[in-house]
Amino acid sequence: MKQATKIADKAVLLDYYRQMVQIRVFEERAAEQYMLGKIRGFLHLYIGEEAIAAGAISALGPQDYLVTHYRDHGHALARGLEPKVIMSELFGKVTGSSKGKGGSMHLFDASRRLAGGYAIVGGQLPIAAGLALASSLQHTDDIVLCFLGDGALNEGEFHESMNLASLWRLPVIYFCENNLYGMGAPVEEMVAAPEIHRIAEAYNMPSQRIDGMDVLQVHEITSEVVQHVRDGNGPYFVEAMTYRFRGHSMADPVNYRQKEEEEKWMAKDPISTYKAWLIQSDIASKEELDVVNQAVELEIEEAVELADQSPFPPPEALYEDVYAQS
């Protein structure tokens, strides 16, 4: 665990823990509700990758944009969306963030500048470049944090977006969550570069690889990158090494992974390792962290209850919110 050399505030350190636990419990309950048939379609869980969402998104300002992929529940929670609003969206209910019309892969909240999760692999990359271009043309200090998975690296949108971002010195961070697999394909069989972040060198873009299982390292380095981009130095590429503890989606039996590999990464669980560090560093006691756990459990249970009791949108809602008001 990286030492918190730049973070002395106990409340901040505890909030990283709360955020990661909130994401983990939310995802576990979402999986349960999926098995009960309350959530339908595809469901991609973020379990194991919580340190990235909590560490990176906390480095943003409220004016900054966040754009992401379809494994987006953790990102939305870290950006401040209420669990009950997200769970309701997963249920397809009117109390959801998009009134039940978006679902799991399309979480969106303009008030928090969460510019969406995108189900098309790589589809979020040009959107991020466009938002960054708007910020540049309007001479604001807004930046864009765009998450992508390693599976997006062979998409044309990736290369086009990287090229334009560098040519136009756009204020965007492309943040790759390298969980070692694009669906069921090992990254080493799909991407020629052994170190993904070095792909950025072809676009004259600075980059680095970080430990995506260490929330403190993620936050500290992302904060530095955010300032670098905000200061007008152009785009940046970050590769965070992580691991999804579940399958690609709930429909994935994960037959392509070895047990030894899974055990190795689960020993690096970002929540349990951070919890141990907080206790060993005398920042928080086990009892204090238990209180956090209990509060999160109650919060997510209430979210499930609201989602279950809320109504589905009526058929006529199909014709609402189709066009923006002029």
C-alpha positions as a Markdown table, in Angstrom:
| # | Residue | x | y | z |
|---|---|---|---|---|
| 1 | Met | 0.0 | 0.0 | 0.0 |
| 2 | Lys | 1.4 | 3.3 | -1.1 |
| 3 | Gln | 2.0 | 5.6 | 1.9 |
| 4 | Ala | -0.4 | 8.5 | 2.1 |
| 5 | Thr | 2.3 | 11.1 | 1.9 |
| 6 | Lys | 0.0 | 13.8 | 0.5 |
| 7 | Ile | -3.2 | 12.9 | 2.3 |
| 8 | Ala | -3.3 | 13.7 | 6.0 |
| 9 | Asp | -7.0 | 14.1 | 6.5 |
| 10 | Lys | -8.5 | 11.0 | 8.2 |
| 11 | Ala | -12.0 | 11.8 | 6.8 |
| 12 | Val | -10.7 | 11.6 | 3.3 |
| 13 | Leu | -8.9 | 8.4 | 3.9 |
| 14 | Leu | -12.0 | 6.8 | 5.4 |
| 15 | Asp | -14.1 | 8.0 | 2.5 |
| 16 | Tyr | -12.0 | 6.1 | 0.1 |
| 17 | Tyr | -12.8 | 3.0 | 2.1 |
| 18 | Arg | -16.5 | 3.9 | 2.2 |
| 19 | Gln | -16.6 | 4.4 | -1.6 |
| 20 | Met | -14.9 | 1.1 | -2.3 |
| 21 | Val | -17.2 | -0.8 | 0.1 |
| 22 | Gln | -20.2 | 0.9 | -1.3 |
| 23 | Ile | -19.3 | -0.2 | -4.8 |
| 24 | Arg | -18.6 | -3.8 | -3.7 |
| 25 | Val | -21.8 | -4.2 | -1.8 |
| 26 | Phe | -23.8 | -2.5 | -4.6 |
| 27 | Glu | -22.4 | -4.9 | -7.1 |
| 28 | Glu | -23.0 | -7.9 | -4.9 |
| 29 | Arg | -26.7 | -6.9 | -4.4 |
| 30 | Ala | -27.0 | -6.2 | -8.1 |
| 31 | Ala | -25.8 | -9.7 | -8.9 |
| 32 | Glu | -28.4 | -11.2 | -6.5 |
| 33 | Gln | -31.2 | -9.2 | -8.1 |
| 34 | Tyr | -30.1 | -10.3 | -11.5 |
| 35 | Met | -30.3 | -13.9 | -10.5 |
| 36 | Leu | -33.8 | -13.2 | -9.2 |
| 37 | Gly | -34.8 | -11.8 | -12.5 |
| 38 | Lys | -35.3 | -8.2 | -11.2 |
| 39 | Ile | -32.5 | -6.9 | -13.4 |
| 40 | Arg | -32.5 | -8.0 | -17.0 |
| 41 | Gly | -30.3 | -7.8 | -20.1 |
| 42 | Phe | -26.5 | -7.6 | -19.5 |
| 43 | Leu | -24.9 | -6.9 | -16.2 |
| 44 | His | -21.2 | -6.2 | -16.0 |
| 45 | Leu | -19.8 | -6.1 | -12.4 |
| 46 | Tyr | -16.9 | -3.9 | -11.2 |
| 47 | Ile | -15.9 | -6.2 | -8.3 |
| 48 | Gly | -12.2 | -6.1 | -7.8 |
| 49 | Glu | -11.6 | -2.8 | -9.6 |
| 50 | Glu | -13.0 | -0.5 | -6.9 |
| 51 | Ala | -9.7 | 1.3 | -6.1 |
| 52 | Ile | -9.6 | 2.8 | -9.6 |
| 53 | Ala | -13.0 | 4.4 | -9.4 |
| 54 | Ala | -12.5 | 5.7 | -5.8 |
| 55 | Gly | -9.0 | 6.9 | -6.4 |
| 56 | Ala | -9.2 | 8.4 | -9.8 |
| 57 | Ile | -12.6 | 10.1 | -9.8 |
| 58 | Ser | -11.9 | 11.8 | -6.4 |
| 59 | Ala | -9.1 | 13.6 | -8.2 |
| 60 | Leu | -11.6 | 15.5 | -10.4 |
| 61 | Gly | -13.3 | 18.8 | -9.8 |
| 62 | Pro | -17.1 | 19.2 | -10.1 |
| 63 | Gln | -16.6 | 21.0 | -13.4 |
| 64 | Asp | -14.8 | 18.1 | -15.0 |
| 65 | Tyr | -16.4 | 15.5 | -17.3 |
| 66 | Leu | -16.4 | 11.8 | -16.8 |
| 67 | Val | -17.1 | 9.4 | -19.7 |
| 68 | Thr | -16.9 | 5.7 | -19.3 |
| 69 | His | -17.7 | 2.2 | -20.7 |
| 70 | Tyr | -20.5 | -0.3 | -19.9 |
| 71 | Arg | -18.9 | -1.5 | -16.6 |
| 72 | Asp | -20.0 | 1.8 | -15.2 |
| 73 | His | -21.8 | 1.3 | -11.8 |
| 74 | Gly | -18.6 | 1.9 | -9.8 |
| 75 | His | -17.8 | 5.1 | -11.7 |
| 76 | Ala | -21.3 | 6.5 | -11.2 |
| 77 | Leu | -21.2 | 5.8 | -7.5 |
| 78 | Ala | -17.8 | 7.4 | -7.1 |
| 79 | Arg | -19.1 | 10.4 | -9.0 |
| 80 | Gly | -21.8 | 10.8 | -6.4 |
| 81 | Leu | -24.9 | 9.3 | -7.9 |
| 82 | Glu | -27.1 | 7.8 | -5.2 |
| 83 | Pro | -27.2 | 4.0 | -5.0 |
| 84 | Lys | -31.0 | 4.1 | -5.1 |
| 85 | Val | -31.0 | 6.1 | -8.3 |
| 86 | Ile | -28.6 | 3.7 | -10.0 |
| 87 | Met | -30.3 | 0.5 | -8.7 |
| 88 | Ser | -33.6 | 1.8 | -9.9 |
| 89 | Glu | -32.1 | 2.4 | -13.3 |
| 90 | Leu | -30.8 | -1.2 | -13.4 |
| 91 | Phe | -34.3 | -2.4 | -12.5 |
| 92 | Gly | -35.7 | -0.2 | -15.4 |
| 93 | Lys | -37.8 | 1.9 | -13.0 |
| 94 | Val | -39.0 | 5.5 | -13.3 |
| 95 | Thr | -37.0 | 6.4 | -10.2 |
| 96 | Gly | -33.7 | 5.6 | -12.1 |
| 97 | Ser | -31.2 | 8.1 | -13.4 |
| 98 | Ser | -32.7 | 8.0 | -16.9 |
| 99 | Lys | -36.2 | 7.1 | -15.8 |
| 100 | Gly | -35.5 | 3.4 | -16.4 |
| 101 | Lys | -34.7 | 3.9 | -20.1 |
| 102 | Gly | -30.9 | 3.5 | -20.0 |
| 103 | Gly | -30.3 | 0.5 | -17.8 |
| 104 | Ser | -27.0 | -0.9 | -16.5 |
| 105 | Met | -24.7 | 0.2 | -19.4 |
| 106 | His | -26.0 | 3.7 | -19.9 |
| 107 | Leu | -25.8 | 5.5 | -16.6 |
| 108 | Phe | -25.9 | 9.3 | -17.1 |
| 109 | Asp | -26.2 | 12.4 | -15.0 |
| 110 | Ala | -25.6 | 15.8 | -16.6 |
| 111 | Ser | -25.7 | 17.6 | -13.2 |
| 112 | Arg | -22.6 | 15.7 | -12.2 |
| 113 | Arg | -21.0 | 15.9 | -15.6 |
| 114 | Leu | -21.2 | 12.1 | -15.9 |
| 115 | Ala | -21.5 | 12.0 | -19.7 |
| 116 | Gly | -22.6 | 8.4 | -19.9 |
| 117 | Gly | -21.6 | 4.8 | -19.9 |
| 118 | Tyr | -21.4 | 3.5 | -23.5 |
| 119 | Ala | -22.3 | -0.1 | -24.5 |
| 120 | Ile | -20.4 | 0.1 | -27.9 |
| 121 | Val | -16.7 | -0.9 | -27.2 |
| 122 | Gly | -14.7 | 2.3 | -27.7 |
| 123 | Gly | -17.7 | 4.4 | -28.4 |
| 124 | Gln | -17.0 | 6.7 | -25.5 |
| 125 | Leu | -13.5 | 7.7 | -26.8 |
| 126 | Pro | -14.6 | 10.2 | -29.5 |
| 127 | Ile | -17.2 | 11.5 | -27.2 |
| 128 | Ala | -14.5 | 12.3 | -24.7 |
| 129 | Ala | -12.4 | 14.0 | -27.4 |
| 130 | Gly | -15.4 | 16.1 | -28.4 |
| 131 | Leu | -16.1 | 17.3 | -24.8 |
| 132 | Ala | -12.4 | 18.1 | -24.4 |
| 133 | Leu | -12.5 | 20.0 | -27.7 |
| 134 | Ala | -15.5 | 22.0 | -26.5 |
| 135 | Ser | -13.6 | 22.9 | -23.3 |
| 136 | Ser | -10.6 | 24.0 | -25.3 |
| 137 | Leu | -12.6 | 26.2 | -27.7 |
| 138 | Gln | -14.4 | 27.8 | -24.8 |
| 139 | His | -11.2 | 28.4 | -22.9 |
| 140 | Thr | -12.4 | 26.8 | -19.7 |
| 141 | Asp | -10.3 | 24.7 | -17.4 |
| 142 | Asp | -12.6 | 21.7 | -17.6 |
| 143 | Ile | -10.9 | 18.5 | -18.3 |
| 144 | Val | -12.3 | 15.1 | -19.3 |
| 145 | Leu | -11.5 | 11.7 | -17.7 |
| 146 | Cys | -12.3 | 8.9 | -20.1 |
| 147 | Phe | -12.3 | 5.3 | -18.9 |
| 148 | Leu | -11.7 | 2.4 | -21.3 |
| 149 | Gly | -10.9 | -1.2 | -21.0 |
| 150 | Asp | -8.0 | -3.1 | -22.6 |
| 151 | Gly | -10.5 | -4.6 | -25.0 |
| 152 | Ala | -11.0 | -1.2 | -26.7 |
| 153 | Leu | -7.4 | -0.8 | -27.9 |
| 154 | Asn | -8.0 | -2.5 | -31.2 |
| 155 | Glu | -11.0 | -0.4 | -32.1 |
| 156 | Gly | -10.6 | 2.3 | -34.7 |
| 157 | Glu | -12.1 | 4.9 | -32.4 |
| 158 | Phe | -9.2 | 4.4 | -30.0 |
| 159 | His | -6.5 | 5.4 | -32.5 |
| 160 | Glu | -8.6 | 8.2 | -34.1 |
| 161 | Ser | -9.3 | 9.7 | -30.7 |
| 162 | Met | -5.7 | 9.4 | -29.5 |
| 163 | Asn | -4.4 | 11.0 | -32.6 |
| 164 | Leu | -6.8 | 14.0 | -32.6 |
| 165 | Ala | -6.4 | 14.5 | -28.8 |
| 166 | Ser | -2.6 | 14.8 | -29.3 |
| 167 | Leu | -2.7 | 16.9 | -32.5 |
| 168 | Trp | -5.1 | 19.4 | -30.9 |
| 169 | Arg | -3.6 | 19.2 | -27.4 |
| 170 | Leu | -7.0 | 18.4 | -25.9 |
| 171 | Pro | -7.5 | 18.4 | -22.1 |
| 172 | Val | -8.4 | 14.7 | -21.8 |
| 173 | Ile | -7.1 | 11.7 | -19.8 |
| 174 | Tyr | -7.5 | 8.3 | -21.4 |
| 175 | Phe | -7.6 | 5.9 | -18.4 |
| 176 | Cys | -7.2 | 2.3 | -19.4 |
| 177 | Glu | -8.5 | -0.2 | -16.8 |
| 178 | Asn | -6.3 | -3.2 | -17.8 |
| 179 | Asn | -8.0 | -6.2 | -16.1 |
| 180 | Leu | -6.1 | -8.6 | -18.4 |
| 181 | Tyr | -9.1 | -9.8 | -20.4 |
| 182 | Gly | -11.2 | -8.3 | -23.2 |
| 183 | Met | -14.3 | -10.5 | -22.6 |
| 184 | Gly | -12.6 | -13.9 | -22.6 |
| 185 | Ala | -9.5 | -13.0 | -24.6 |
| 186 | Pro | -6.2 | -12.6 | -22.7 |
| 187 | Val | -4.7 | -9.1 | -23.4 |
| 188 | Glu | -1.4 | -10.6 | -24.5 |
| 189 | Glu | -3.1 | -12.4 | -27.3 |
| 190 | Met | -5.0 | -9.3 | -28.5 |
| 191 | Val | -2.5 | -6.4 | -28.1 |
| 192 | Ala | 1.0 | -6.6 | -29.6 |
| 193 | Ala | 2.4 | -4.1 | -27.1 |
| 194 | Pro | 3.4 | -5.9 | -23.9 |
| 195 | Glu | 3.0 | -2.6 | -22.0 |
| 196 | Ile | -0.3 | -1.0 | -23.2 |
| 197 | His | 0.5 | 2.5 | -22.0 |
| 198 | Arg | 3.5 | 2.7 | -24.4 |
| 199 | Ile | 1.0 | 2.7 | -27.3 |
| 200 | Ala | 0.6 | 6.4 | -26.4 |
| 201 | Glu | 4.2 | 7.1 | -27.5 |
| 202 | Ala | 3.0 | 6.7 | -31.2 |
| 203 | Tyr | 0.8 | 9.7 | -30.6 |
| 204 | Asn | 3.4 | 11.8 | -28.8 |
| 205 | Met | 1.4 | 11.5 | -25.6 |
| 206 | Pro | 2.9 | 11.0 | -22.1 |
| 207 | Ser | 1.8 | 7.9 | -20.3 |
| 208 | Gln | 2.5 | 5.6 | -17.3 |
| 209 | Arg | 1.4 | 2.3 | -15.8 |
| 210 | Ile | 0.1 | 2.3 | -12.2 |
| 211 | Asp | -1.1 | -0.2 | -9.6 |
| 212 | Gly | -4.9 | -0.2 | -10.0 |
| 213 | Met | -5.4 | -2.2 | -6.8 |
| 214 | Asp | -3.9 | 0.6 | -4.6 |
| 215 | Val | -6.4 | 3.4 | -4.1 |
| 216 | Leu | -3.8 | 5.8 | -2.6 |
| 217 | Gln | -1.5 | 5.3 | -5.6 |
| 218 | Val | -4.3 | 5.7 | -8.0 |
| 219 | His | -5.5 | 8.9 | -6.4 |
| 220 | Glu | -2.0 | 10.5 | -6.0 |
| 221 | Ile | -0.9 | 9.8 | -9.6 |
| 222 | Thr | -4.3 | 10.7 | -11.1 |
| 223 | Ser | -4.2 | 14.0 | -9.2 |
| 224 | Glu | -0.8 | 14.8 | -10.7 |
| 225 | Val | -2.0 | 13.9 | -14.2 |
| 226 | Val | -5.2 | 16.0 | -13.7 |
| 227 | Gln | -3.1 | 19.0 | -12.9 |
| 228 | His | -0.7 | 18.3 | -15.8 |
| 229 | Val | -3.7 | 18.3 | -18.2 |
| 230 | Arg | -5.5 | 21.2 | -16.6 |
| 231 | Asp | -2.3 | 23.3 | -17.0 |
| 232 | Gly | -2.6 | 23.1 | -20.7 |
| 233 | Asn | -0.1 | 20.4 | -21.5 |
| 234 | Gly | -2.4 | 18.3 | -23.6 |
| 235 | Pro | -3.7 | 14.7 | -23.2 |
| 236 | Tyr | -2.3 | 11.9 | -21.0 |
| 237 | Phe | -2.7 | 8.1 | -21.0 |
| 238 | Val | -2.8 | 6.0 | -17.9 |
| 239 | Glu | -2.8 | 2.3 | -17.7 |
| 240 | Ala | -4.0 | 0.8 | -14.3 |
| 241 | Met | -3.3 | -2.8 | -13.7 |
| 242 | Thr | -6.3 | -4.5 | -12.1 |
| 243 | Tyr | -8.5 | -7.6 | -12.2 |
| 244 | Arg | -12.2 | -8.3 | -12.3 |
| 245 | Phe | -13.1 | -10.9 | -9.7 |
| 246 | Arg | -16.2 | -12.0 | -11.6 |
| 247 | Gly | -16.8 | -12.8 | -15.2 |
| 248 | His | -17.0 | -10.4 | -18.1 |
| 249 | Ser | -20.8 | -10.3 | -17.4 |
| 250 | Met | -23.2 | -12.3 | -15.4 |
| 251 | Ala | -23.5 | -14.6 | -18.4 |
| 252 | Asp | -19.8 | -15.5 | -18.3 |
| 253 | Pro | -18.8 | -18.8 | -16.6 |
| 254 | Val | -15.1 | -17.7 | -16.7 |
| 255 | Asn | -13.8 | -21.0 | -17.9 |
| 256 | Tyr | -10.8 | -19.3 | -19.6 |
| 257 | Arg | -9.0 | -18.3 | -16.4 |
| 258 | Gln | -6.7 | -20.4 | -14.2 |
| 259 | Lys | -7.5 | -20.8 | -10.5 |
| 260 | Glu | -3.9 | -19.9 | -9.5 |
| 261 | Glu | -4.2 | -16.6 | -11.4 |
| 262 | Glu | -7.5 | -15.7 | -9.7 |
| 263 | Glu | -6.1 | -16.5 | -6.2 |
| 264 | Lys | -3.0 | -14.4 | -6.9 |
| 265 | Trp | -5.1 | -11.4 | -7.7 |
| 266 | Met | -7.8 | -11.9 | -5.1 |
| 267 | Ala | -5.0 | -11.7 | -2.5 |
| 268 | Lys | -4.5 | -8.1 | -3.7 |
| 269 | Asp | -8.2 | -7.3 | -3.0 |
| 270 | Pro | -8.2 | -3.5 | -2.9 |
| 271 | Ile | -10.6 | -3.3 | 0.0 |
| 272 | Ser | -9.1 | -5.8 | 2.4 |
| 273 | Thr | -5.6 | -4.6 | 1.8 |
| 274 | Tyr | -6.6 | -1.0 | 2.3 |
| 275 | Lys | -8.6 | -1.9 | 5.4 |
| 276 | Ala | -5.5 | -3.7 | 6.9 |
| 277 | Trp | -3.4 | -0.6 | 6.1 |
| 278 | Leu | -5.8 | 1.7 | 7.8 |
| 279 | Ile | -5.8 | -0.4 | 10.9 |
| 280 | Gln | -2.1 | -1.0 | 11.0 |
| 281 | Ser | -1.4 | 2.7 | 10.4 |
| 282 | Asp | -3.6 | 3.6 | 13.4 |
| 283 | Ile | -5.8 | 5.7 | 11.1 |
| 284 | Ala | -9.0 | 3.8 | 11.9 |
| 285 | Ser | -10.0 | 0.9 | 14.2 |
| 286 | Lys | -11.7 | -2.2 | 13.1 |
| 287 | Glu | -14.8 | -1.0 | 15.0 |
| 288 | Glu | -14.9 | 2.3 | 13.1 |
| 289 | Leu | -14.7 | 0.4 | 9.8 |
| 290 | Asp | -17.4 | -2.0 | 10.9 |
| 291 | Val | -19.7 | 1.0 | 11.4 |
| 292 | Val | -18.9 | 2.1 | 7.8 |
| 293 | Asn | -19.7 | -1.4 | 6.5 |
| 294 | Gln | -23.0 | -1.5 | 8.4 |
| 295 | Ala | -24.0 | 2.0 | 7.1 |
| 296 | Val | -23.3 | 0.9 | 3.5 |
| 297 | Glu | -25.2 | -2.4 | 3.9 |
| 298 | Leu | -28.3 | -0.4 | 5.1 |
| 299 | Glu | -27.9 | 2.1 | 2.3 |
| 300 | Ile | -27.8 | -0.5 | -0.4 |
| 301 | Glu | -30.7 | -2.5 | 1.1 |
| 302 | Glu | -32.8 | 0.6 | 1.0 |
| 303 | Ala | -31.8 | 1.1 | -2.7 |
| 304 | Val | -32.9 | -2.4 | -3.6 |
| 305 | Glu | -36.2 | -1.9 | -1.7 |
| 306 | Leu | -36.9 | 1.4 | -3.5 |
| 307 | Ala | -36.1 | -0.1 | -6.9 |
| 308 | Asp | -38.3 | -3.1 | -6.3 |
| 309 | Gln | -41.3 | -1.0 | -5.2 |
| 310 | Ser | -41.0 | 1.7 | -7.9 |
| 311 | Pro | -43.2 | 1.5 | -11.0 |
| 312 | Phe | -42.0 | 0.8 | -14.5 |
| 313 | Pro | -42.3 | 3.6 | -17.0 |
| 314 | Pro | -45.7 | 3.6 | -18.9 |
| 315 | Pro | -45.8 | 2.7 | -22.6 |
| 316 | Glu | -46.3 | 6.4 | -23.6 |
| 317 | Ala | -42.9 | 7.2 | -22.0 |
| 318 | Leu | -41.3 | 5.8 | -25.2 |
| 319 | Tyr | -42.2 | 9.2 | -26.8 |
| 320 | Glu | -40.8 | 11.3 | -24.1 |
| 321 | Asp | -37.2 | 12.7 | -23.8 |
| 322 | Val | -36.5 | 11.8 | -27.4 |
| 323 | Tyr | -35.4 | 15.3 | -28.4 |
| 324 | Ala | -33.8 | 18.0 | -26.2 |
| 325 | Gln | -35.8 | 21.1 | -25.6 |
| 326 | Ser | -34.6 | 23.9 | -27.9 |
